[in-house]
Amino acid sequence: MTNEYTVDIQTFFLRMMVTNSELYTRVMNIMNPENFDRRIRPAAQFIVDHTKNYSIMPTPDQIKAATNQTIDRLDDLDDGHSEWFLVEFEAFTKRYEIERAVMKAYELLEKDKRDWLGIENIVKKATQISLLRDMGTDYFADPKARLIALKSSNGQISTGWPTLDHKLYGGFNRGELQIFAGGSGSGKSLIMANLAANWLEAGLNGAYITLELNEGLCAYRIDSMLTGTSTRDIFKDIDNVEMKVKLLSKKAGKFRIKYLPAQSNVNDIRAYVNELQIQTGMKCDFLCIDYLDLLMPVSAKVSPSDLFVKDKYVSEELRNLAKDLNVLFVTASQLNRSAVEEIEFDHSHISGGISKINTADNVFGIFTSRSMRERGLYQIQLMKTRSSSGVGQKIELKFDIDTLRITDDGEDATYKPQPTGTQLLNQVKATSQVGAVNETVSQTVDPEQNKVVADVQSAKLKSLLASLKK
């Protein structure tokens, strides 16, 4: 790669474009006349303007007449020359774009504008300049390899809850955004803590970032979940809990719990994850962010009261972060007041509107009532699934009120509600048949005494009475 892009090399770039207009077509998305030396900048600008207005490369004579600069065609260009041109022109463009971005950022600082967001965007745009070489996936080329690559890269990692995995065709994928939505006190943090516990037991490394609860309380909850010790007994049996946690650490993944203040942004999360890897060597497989509504966007200045716009930017930035880090990514969101009396949730019940739902890959509603809690049950409603047909379906999970552990015995263990008294009475009315032969009570006529004789089948009567008592 060339160290110095002299005016002669820059002129050579223009000559190659004039000779082979296809080369210009391949670099036109990053072509900027401002990057060229002032002595040949008019020629570069004329080429850009002419191709934009007339969709054809100007001839050397046209360039000479318009700019008084000579840009002749070359002889005997082959594929090797073209490849050199693409590599060098990309490096040339990136170098001068970054140089001008740094100078512009310095000017902003000199004027004391302190527009850090603007400076970041300027530098980021310059560093991301590149030619489009990836032509996408050839659908018919190798279907088997394509599917194996998809399975290997995405992973579809189990949530630890078989019924939910089944509805999602295997579990969660890396690089996707999962949102659990629930009302205040519905168990959003518990759901995410349980997912973290499930993945830790599966040997995955991860971090739980909380913007609401302190680190100690989050760790205390997970102590109870992983050791099977009641939350009220943890302090009574600290030594036993410590032993269980240390034994678990030998086979579980690495785990960190980090508190960030509310109004933090995605850059704060990214900086923490990067620093965690630098200092400990731990690469995260999953991230749990508790929770989305408390974050602020980086890419735009938005009022916290404008929930629709704020959550749109935040959810997009979180999904980009999940993609960049290639991790399992779970967060939560509040349901609005209209969902308080509802038992089935839809998109209108999500706080902040549909903006975050459009971005998320999977959205789940958390429903539980007082009676369900007493019976140790949580219901998860699938509100959106991007990779399965589970939308509108519901699953029931068991909840241990002592250890805070949420478990699932599989689809065969789906909760069936207890019948009410009215339902029992209707069942009895539907099943009891008086006067039929071989039923609970059958009637026959004794021909000798001309009397009606009732034949009572005691076993069925006892069963009937027992069901009424329930």
C-alpha positions as CSV (number, residue, x, y, z in Angstrom):
1,M,0.0,0.0,0.0
2,T,1.3,3.4,-0.9
3,N,2.6,5.6,1.9
4,E,2.4,9.0,0.2
5,Y,-0.4,9.8,-2.3
6,T,1.5,12.4,-4.4
7,V,-0.2,14.5,-7.1
8,D,1.2,12.1,-9.7
9,I,-0.5,9.1,-8.1
10,Q,-3.8,11.1,-7.7
11,T,-3.6,12.0,-11.4
12,F,-3.0,8.3,-12.2
13,F,-6.2,7.5,-10.3
14,L,-8.2,9.9,-12.6
15,R,-6.5,8.5,-15.7
16,M,-7.6,5.0,-14.7
17,M,-11.2,6.1,-14.2
18,V,-11.3,7.8,-17.6
19,T,-9.8,4.7,-19.2
20,N,-12.1,2.3,-17.6
21,S,-15.4,3.9,-16.5
22,E,-16.4,0.7,-14.7
23,L,-13.7,1.4,-12.2
24,Y,-15.3,4.8,-11.5
25,T,-18.6,3.1,-11.1
26,R,-17.2,0.9,-8.4
27,V,-15.7,3.8,-6.4
28,M,-18.2,6.5,-7.0
29,N,-19.9,6.0,-3.6
30,I,-16.6,7.1,-1.9
31,M,-15.4,9.6,-4.5
32,N,-14.9,13.0,-3.1
33,P,-13.0,15.7,-5.1
34,E,-12.1,17.5,-1.9
35,N,-9.6,14.7,-1.2
36,F,-7.6,15.5,-4.3
37,D,-4.7,18.0,-4.6
38,R,-5.8,21.5,-5.5
39,R,-3.9,21.3,-8.8
40,I,-6.1,18.5,-10.1
41,R,-9.2,19.0,-8.0
42,P,-11.1,20.8,-10.8
43,A,-10.7,17.8,-13.1
44,A,-11.9,15.4,-10.3
45,Q,-14.9,17.7,-9.7
46,F,-15.7,17.8,-13.4
47,I,-15.7,14.0,-13.7
48,V,-18.1,13.7,-10.8
49,D,-20.5,16.4,-12.1
50,H,-20.4,15.1,-15.6
51,T,-21.2,11.5,-14.7
52,K,-23.9,12.6,-12.3
53,N,-25.6,14.8,-14.9
54,Y,-25.1,12.8,-18.1
55,S,-24.5,9.3,-16.8
56,I,-21.3,8.9,-18.9
57,M,-17.6,9.4,-18.3
58,P,-16.3,12.6,-20.0
59,T,-13.6,12.3,-22.7
60,P,-10.0,13.6,-22.1
61,D,-10.8,16.4,-24.6
62,Q,-13.9,17.5,-22.6
63,I,-11.9,17.5,-19.4
64,K,-9.1,19.6,-21.1
65,A,-11.6,22.1,-22.5
66,A,-13.5,22.5,-19.2
67,T,-10.6,22.5,-16.7
68,N,-7.4,23.1,-18.8
69,Q,-6.0,19.9,-17.2
70,T,-4.7,16.9,-19.1
71,I,-6.1,13.5,-18.0
72,D,-5.2,11.0,-20.7
73,R,-6.3,7.4,-21.1
74,L,-3.9,4.5,-20.3
75,D,-3.0,1.6,-22.4
76,D,-3.1,-2.1,-21.6
77,L,-5.0,-2.2,-18.3
78,D,-5.8,-5.7,-16.9
79,D,-7.5,-7.1,-13.9
80,G,-4.4,-6.9,-11.7
81,H,-4.2,-3.1,-12.3
82,S,-7.9,-2.8,-11.4
83,E,-7.5,-4.6,-8.1
84,W,-4.5,-2.3,-7.3
85,F,-6.6,0.7,-8.1
86,L,-9.5,-0.4,-5.8
87,V,-7.3,-1.1,-2.8
88,E,-5.2,2.0,-3.1
89,F,-8.1,4.4,-3.9
90,E,-10.0,3.1,-0.8
91,A,-7.0,3.7,1.4
92,F,-6.4,7.1,-0.2
93,T,-10.0,8.2,0.4
94,K,-10.1,6.9,4.0
95,R,-6.8,8.6,4.9
96,Y,-7.9,12.1,3.6
97,E,-11.4,11.8,5.0
98,I,-10.1,11.0,8.4
99,E,-7.5,13.8,8.2
100,R,-10.2,16.3,7.3
101,A,-12.5,14.9,10.0
102,V,-9.8,15.4,12.6
103,M,-9.2,19.0,11.5
104,K,-13.0,19.7,11.6
105,A,-13.3,18.3,15.0
106,Y,-10.4,20.5,16.2
107,E,-12.1,23.5,14.8
108,L,-15.3,22.6,16.8
109,L,-13.2,22.4,19.9
110,E,-11.4,25.7,19.2
111,K,-14.8,27.4,18.9
112,D,-15.7,25.9,22.3
113,K,-18.9,24.4,21.0
114,R,-18.3,21.2,22.9
115,D,-20.4,19.3,20.5
116,W,-19.1,15.9,21.4
117,L,-21.9,14.1,19.6
118,G,-21.2,16.0,16.4
119,I,-17.4,15.3,16.7
120,E,-18.1,11.6,17.3
121,N,-20.3,11.4,14.2
122,I,-17.8,13.2,12.0
123,V,-14.9,10.8,13.0
124,K,-17.1,7.7,12.9
125,K,-18.3,8.5,9.3
126,A,-14.8,9.0,8.1
127,T,-13.5,5.7,9.6
128,Q,-16.4,3.7,8.2
129,I,-15.6,4.6,4.5
130,S,-15.1,1.5,2.4
131,L,-15.8,0.0,-1.0
132,L,-18.7,-2.4,-1.4
133,R,-17.1,-5.7,-2.1
134,D,-19.6,-8.1,-0.5
135,M,-22.1,-9.0,-3.2
136,G,-24.4,-10.8,-0.8
137,T,-25.4,-14.5,-0.5
138,D,-25.7,-16.6,-3.7
139,Y,-29.0,-18.3,-2.8
140,F,-28.6,-21.3,-5.1
141,A,-24.8,-21.9,-4.7
142,D,-24.6,-24.1,-1.6
143,P,-27.8,-24.4,0.4
144,K,-26.4,-26.9,2.9
145,A,-23.4,-24.7,3.7
146,R,-25.6,-21.6,3.9
147,L,-27.9,-23.3,6.5
148,I,-25.0,-24.7,8.5
149,A,-23.3,-21.3,8.6
150,L,-26.6,-19.7,9.8
151,K,-27.0,-22.3,12.5
152,S,-23.4,-21.9,13.6
153,S,-23.3,-18.1,13.6
154,N,-26.7,-17.4,15.1
155,G,-26.6,-20.4,17.5
156,Q,-30.3,-20.4,18.6
157,I,-29.2,-20.8,22.2
158,S,-31.7,-22.3,24.7
159,T,-33.4,-20.0,27.1
160,G,-33.5,-22.8,29.7
161,W,-37.3,-23.0,29.3
162,P,-38.2,-25.8,26.9
163,T,-41.7,-24.6,26.1
164,L,-40.4,-21.1,25.1
165,D,-37.6,-22.7,23.1
166,H,-40.2,-24.7,21.2
167,K,-42.2,-21.7,20.3
168,L,-39.1,-19.9,19.1
169,Y,-37.8,-22.8,17.1
170,G,-34.8,-23.4,19.4
171,G,-34.3,-20.3,21.5
172,F,-32.7,-16.9,21.2
173,N,-30.2,-15.9,18.5
174,R,-27.1,-13.9,19.0
175,G,-27.2,-10.3,17.7
176,E,-31.0,-10.0,18.2
177,L,-32.9,-7.8,20.6
178,Q,-35.3,-9.5,23.0
179,I,-37.8,-7.3,25.0
180,F,-39.9,-8.5,28.0
181,A,-42.7,-6.0,28.7
182,G,-44.6,-5.9,32.0
183,G,-46.3,-3.6,34.4
184,S,-44.7,-2.3,37.5
185,G,-43.9,-5.2,39.9
186,S,-44.7,-7.8,37.2
187,G,-41.3,-9.5,37.4
188,K,-39.3,-8.0,34.5
189,S,-36.1,-8.0,36.5
190,L,-36.8,-11.6,37.8
191,I,-37.3,-12.9,34.3
192,M,-33.9,-11.4,33.2
193,A,-32.2,-12.6,36.3
194,N,-33.5,-16.1,35.7
195,L,-32.4,-16.1,32.1
196,A,-28.9,-15.0,33.3
197,A,-28.9,-17.9,35.8
198,N,-30.0,-20.4,33.1
199,W,-27.2,-19.3,30.8
200,L,-24.6,-19.3,33.6
201,E,-25.5,-22.9,34.4
202,A,-25.1,-23.7,30.6
203,G,-21.5,-22.3,30.8
204,L,-22.0,-19.0,29.1
205,N,-20.3,-15.8,30.1
206,G,-22.3,-12.6,30.6
207,A,-23.1,-9.4,32.4
208,Y,-26.2,-8.1,34.0
209,I,-26.3,-4.3,33.8
210,T,-28.9,-2.7,36.0
211,L,-30.0,0.9,35.9
212,E,-32.5,0.5,38.7
213,L,-31.5,-2.0,41.4
214,N,-28.1,-2.0,43.2
215,E,-25.5,-4.6,42.4
216,G,-25.8,-6.3,45.9
217,L,-29.6,-6.9,45.6
218,C,-29.2,-8.3,42.1
219,A,-26.5,-10.7,43.3
220,Y,-28.6,-11.6,46.3
221,R,-31.5,-12.7,44.1
222,I,-29.3,-14.7,41.9
223,D,-27.7,-16.4,45.0
224,S,-31.2,-17.6,45.9
225,M,-31.9,-18.8,42.4
226,L,-28.6,-20.7,41.8
227,T,-28.3,-22.3,45.3
228,G,-32.0,-23.1,45.8
229,T,-31.9,-21.3,49.2
230,S,-34.9,-19.3,50.2
231,T,-34.3,-15.5,50.2
232,R,-35.3,-15.3,53.8
233,D,-32.8,-18.0,54.8
234,I,-29.7,-16.7,52.9
235,F,-28.4,-14.6,55.8
236,K,-29.1,-17.4,58.2
237,D,-27.0,-19.9,56.2
238,I,-24.3,-17.7,54.7
239,D,-21.6,-20.4,54.9
240,N,-23.6,-23.0,53.1
241,V,-24.6,-20.4,50.4
242,E,-21.0,-19.5,49.9
243,M,-19.9,-23.1,49.5
244,K,-22.7,-23.7,46.9
245,V,-21.8,-20.6,44.9
246,K,-18.1,-21.5,44.9
247,L,-18.8,-25.1,43.7
248,L,-21.1,-23.7,41.0
249,S,-18.3,-21.3,39.8
250,K,-16.2,-24.3,38.8
251,K,-18.6,-25.3,36.0
252,A,-20.6,-22.2,35.3
253,G,-19.7,-19.3,33.1
254,K,-18.2,-16.1,34.2
255,F,-20.6,-13.4,35.4
256,R,-20.5,-9.7,36.3
257,I,-23.2,-7.4,37.7
258,K,-22.8,-3.7,37.0
259,Y,-24.8,-0.7,38.1
260,L,-25.1,2.2,35.7
261,P,-27.0,5.4,36.6
262,A,-30.3,6.1,34.9
263,Q,-30.0,8.2,31.7
264,S,-26.9,6.3,30.7
265,N,-26.6,5.4,27.0
266,V,-25.4,2.7,24.7
267,N,-21.9,4.1,24.6
268,D,-21.6,3.7,28.4
269,I,-22.6,0.0,28.0
270,R,-20.2,-0.5,25.1
271,A,-17.4,1.1,27.0
272,Y,-18.0,-1.1,30.1
273,V,-18.1,-4.3,28.0
274,N,-14.9,-3.4,26.2
275,E,-13.1,-2.5,29.5
276,L,-14.4,-5.7,31.1
277,Q,-12.8,-7.7,28.3
278,I,-9.5,-5.8,28.5
279,Q,-9.1,-6.1,32.3
280,T,-10.4,-9.6,32.8
281,G,-10.1,-11.3,29.4
282,M,-13.8,-12.2,29.7
283,K,-15.8,-12.1,26.4
284,C,-19.5,-11.8,27.0
285,D,-21.9,-14.3,25.5
286,F,-25.0,-12.5,26.8
287,L,-26.1,-9.1,28.1
288,C,-29.1,-8.4,30.3
289,I,-30.0,-4.7,30.5
290,D,-32.4,-3.7,33.2
291,Y,-33.9,-1.8,31.5
292,L,-34.5,-0.1,28.1
293,D,-36.8,2.7,29.3
294,L,-34.1,4.2,31.6
295,L,-31.6,4.6,28.8
296,M,-31.1,7.7,26.6
297,P,-30.1,7.7,22.9
298,V,-26.6,8.6,21.6
299,S,-27.5,9.5,18.0
300,A,-30.0,12.3,18.8
301,K,-30.8,14.8,21.5
302,V,-34.3,13.9,22.6
303,S,-36.4,15.0,25.5
304,P,-37.0,12.2,28.1
305,S,-40.7,13.0,27.9
306,D,-40.8,12.2,24.2
307,L,-41.0,8.4,24.7
308,F,-41.8,7.4,21.2
309,V,-38.7,9.1,19.6
310,K,-36.5,8.3,22.6
311,D,-37.3,4.6,22.6
312,K,-37.0,4.4,18.9
313,Y,-33.4,5.6,18.9
314,V,-32.5,3.6,22.0
315,S,-33.9,0.3,20.7
316,E,-32.1,0.7,17.4
317,E,-28.8,1.5,19.2
318,L,-29.3,-1.6,21.5
319,R,-29.9,-3.9,18.5
320,N,-26.8,-2.5,16.8
321,L,-24.8,-3.1,19.9
322,A,-26.1,-6.7,20.1
323,K,-25.1,-7.2,16.5
324,D,-21.6,-5.6,16.9
325,L,-20.9,-7.7,20.0
326,N,-22.6,-10.9,18.7
327,V,-24.2,-11.6,22.0
328,L,-27.6,-12.8,23.4
329,F,-29.3,-9.5,24.3
330,V,-32.2,-9.2,26.7
331,T,-33.9,-6.1,28.1
332,A,-37.3,-5.0,29.4
333,S,-39.9,-2.3,29.0
334,Q,-42.9,-1.0,30.9
335,L,-46.5,-1.6,29.9
336,N,-48.6,1.6,30.0
337,R,-51.7,2.3,32.1
338,S,-54.1,0.8,29.6
339,A,-52.7,-2.6,30.3
340,V,-53.5,-2.6,34.0
341,E,-56.8,-4.4,33.7
342,E,-55.9,-6.4,30.6
343,I,-55.2,-10.1,30.6
344,E,-54.0,-10.2,27.0
345,F,-51.5,-7.7,25.7
346,D,-51.0,-6.2,22.3
347,H,-48.7,-3.5,20.8
348,S,-50.8,-0.6,22.1
349,H,-50.0,-1.6,25.7
350,I,-46.3,-1.0,25.3
351,S,-45.1,2.2,27.0
352,G,-43.6,4.5,24.3
353,G,-45.6,3.0,21.5
354,I,-44.8,0.8,18.6
355,S,-41.3,2.2,17.8
356,K,-39.4,-0.2,20.0
357,I,-41.5,-3.2,18.9
358,N,-40.7,-2.5,15.2
359,T,-37.0,-2.7,16.1
360,A,-37.0,-5.7,18.4
361,D,-36.7,-9.3,17.1
362,N,-38.9,-10.8,19.9
363,V,-41.3,-9.1,22.3
364,F,-42.9,-10.9,25.2
365,G,-45.6,-9.8,27.6
366,I,-45.4,-10.8,31.3
367,F,-48.7,-11.5,32.9
368,T,-49.4,-12.7,36.4
369,S,-52.2,-12.1,38.8
370,R,-52.4,-12.5,42.6
371,S,-54.0,-15.9,42.4
372,M,-51.3,-17.0,39.9
373,R,-48.6,-15.9,42.2
374,E,-50.1,-17.8,45.0
375,R,-50.0,-20.9,42.8
376,G,-46.5,-20.1,41.7
377,L,-47.2,-19.2,38.0
378,Y,-46.0,-16.8,35.4
379,Q,-47.6,-16.4,31.9
380,I,-45.4,-15.3,29.0
381,Q,-47.3,-14.0,26.0
382,L,-45.5,-13.9,22.6
383,M,-46.4,-10.5,21.1
384,K,-43.8,-10.5,18.3
385,T,-41.5,-13.2,17.0
386,R,-39.3,-12.5,13.9
387,S,-38.0,-16.1,13.4
388,S,-41.0,-18.2,14.3
389,S,-44.8,-18.5,14.1
390,G,-45.4,-18.2,17.8
391,V,-47.1,-14.8,17.8
392,G,-50.3,-14.8,20.0
393,Q,-49.3,-18.0,21.9
394,K,-48.9,-18.2,25.6
395,I,-46.8,-20.4,27.9
396,E,-47.0,-21.0,31.6
397,L,-43.8,-21.0,33.8
398,K,-43.5,-22.2,37.4
399,F,-42.4,-19.7,39.9
400,D,-40.8,-20.6,43.3
401,I,-41.8,-17.8,45.6
402,D,-39.1,-18.7,48.1
403,T,-36.0,-19.0,45.8
404,L,-37.4,-16.7,43.0
405,R,-36.5,-19.4,40.4
406,I,-38.7,-19.6,37.3
407,T,-38.7,-23.0,35.7
408,D,-40.5,-24.9,33.0
409,D,-41.2,-28.6,32.8
410,G,-41.9,-28.6,29.1
411,E,-45.1,-28.3,27.1
412,D,-46.7,-31.3,28.8
413,A,-46.7,-29.4,32.1
414,T,-48.6,-26.4,30.9
415,Y,-50.8,-25.0,33.6
416,K,-54.5,-25.8,33.5
417,P,-56.7,-23.6,35.8
418,Q,-58.8,-25.1,38.5
419,P,-62.5,-25.4,37.6
420,T,-64.8,-23.0,39.3
421,G,-67.9,-24.0,41.2
422,T,-70.2,-23.0,38.3
423,Q,-68.0,-25.1,35.9
424,L,-68.3,-28.1,38.2
425,L,-72.1,-27.8,38.4
426,N,-72.3,-27.5,34.7
427,Q,-70.1,-30.6,34.3
428,V,-72.3,-32.6,36.7
429,K,-75.5,-31.5,34.8
430,A,-73.9,-32.5,31.5
431,T,-72.8,-36.0,32.7
432,S,-75.6,-37.1,34.9
433,Q,-78.4,-39.0,33.0
434,V,-81.4,-40.1,35.1
435,G,-83.5,-43.0,33.7
436,A,-80.8,-44.4,31.4
437,V,-79.7,-48.0,31.8
438,N,-76.4,-48.6,33.5
439,E,-76.2,-45.0,34.8
440,T,-75.9,-43.8,38.4
441,V,-79.5,-44.5,39.1
442,S,-81.5,-46.9,36.9
443,Q,-85.2,-47.7,37.2
444,T,-86.9,-51.0,36.4
445,V,-90.4,-52.3,37.1
446,D,-90.8,-55.5,39.1
447,P,-93.5,-57.4,37.2
448,E,-94.5,-59.5,40.2
449,Q,-95.1,-56.7,42.7
450,N,-95.8,-54.0,40.0
451,K,-93.4,-51.6,41.8
452,V,-90.6,-49.4,40.6
453,V,-87.2,-50.6,41.9
454,A,-84.2,-48.1,42.0
455,D,-80.8,-49.7,41.4
456,V,-78.2,-47.4,42.9
457,Q,-74.6,-47.8,41.8
458,S,-72.7,-46.7,44.8
459,A,-69.3,-46.2,43.3
460,K,-70.4,-43.7,40.7
461,L,-72.5,-41.9,43.3
462,K,-69.5,-41.5,45.5
463,S,-67.5,-40.1,42.6
464,L,-70.2,-37.6,41.9
465,L,-70.4,-36.5,45.5
466,A,-66.7,-36.1,45.7
467,S,-66.6,-33.9,42.6
468,L,-69.3,-31.7,44.2
469,K,-67.3,-31.2,47.4
470,K,-64.3,-30.0,45.4
